[in-house]
Amino acid sequence: MERDCAEARSTATLIAQRTPDPACVTWCSGLDVEQVARCSGADPESETPMTITGAEIEHDDIAAVPKSPVAT
């Protein structure tokens, strides 16, 4: 996908609106999700797929847990 295409800008805007924390997005062409996962070192058979909504819910759940002080 061309870096400056309207679809890329639209997707980048959507991600920025939905994820207040920094996020890493990889643009891929010609591969399905499982192929991309394998190329990134993941084992798709041992993982559970997640939607953007699922990731938001998980992020909110983790963010709601109080941070414990770090022992020094």
C-alpha positions as CSV (number, residue, x, y, z in Angstrom):
1,M,0.0,0.0,0.0
2,E,1.3,3.4,-0.9
3,R,2.3,5.3,2.3
4,D,0.4,8.5,1.4
5,C,-2.8,6.9,0.1
6,A,-6.2,8.0,1.5
7,E,-6.8,4.5,3.0
8,A,-3.5,4.6,4.9
9,R,-4.2,8.1,6.3
10,S,-7.8,7.1,7.2
11,T,-6.6,4.0,9.0
12,A,-3.8,5.9,10.8
13,T,-6.4,8.4,12.0
14,L,-8.7,5.6,13.2
15,I,-5.8,4.0,15.2
16,A,-4.8,7.3,16.7
17,Q,-8.3,8.0,17.9
18,R,-8.8,4.5,19.4
19,T,-5.4,4.0,21.0
20,P,-4.2,6.8,23.3
21,D,-0.9,4.9,23.9
22,P,1.8,4.5,21.3
23,A,1.0,1.7,18.8
24,C,3.0,-0.1,16.2
25,V,1.2,-0.8,12.9
26,T,2.7,-2.9,10.1
27,W,1.4,-2.5,6.6
28,C,1.5,-5.7,4.6
29,S,0.5,-6.6,1.1
30,G,-0.1,-10.0,-0.4
31,L,-0.1,-11.9,2.9
32,D,-2.9,-13.1,5.0
33,V,-3.0,-12.5,8.8
34,E,-1.5,-15.9,9.7
35,Q,1.4,-15.4,7.2
36,V,2.1,-12.0,8.7
37,A,2.1,-13.4,12.2
38,R,4.5,-16.2,11.2
39,C,6.8,-13.7,9.6
40,S,6.8,-11.7,12.8
41,G,7.8,-14.8,14.8
42,A,4.3,-15.7,16.2
43,D,2.6,-19.1,16.2
44,P,-1.0,-18.5,15.0
45,E,-2.1,-22.0,16.1
46,S,-1.2,-21.2,19.7
47,E,-2.8,-17.7,19.8
48,T,-6.4,-16.3,19.8
49,P,-7.2,-13.7,17.1
50,M,-8.2,-10.3,18.5
51,T,-10.2,-7.5,16.8
52,I,-9.5,-3.8,17.4
53,T,-12.5,-3.7,19.8
54,G,-11.1,-6.7,21.7
55,A,-7.7,-5.0,22.0
56,E,-9.4,-1.8,23.3
57,I,-11.3,-3.8,25.9
58,E,-8.1,-5.7,27.0
59,H,-6.2,-2.4,27.1
60,D,-9.0,-0.8,29.3
61,D,-9.0,-3.8,31.6
62,I,-5.2,-3.6,32.0
63,A,-5.3,0.2,32.5
64,A,-7.9,-0.2,35.3
65,V,-5.6,-2.4,37.4
66,P,-3.8,-0.3,40.0
67,K,-0.1,-0.1,39.5
68,S,1.9,-1.6,42.3
69,P,5.0,0.2,43.6
70,V,8.2,-1.2,42.4
71,A,10.4,-2.6,45.1
72,T,14.0,-1.2,45.2
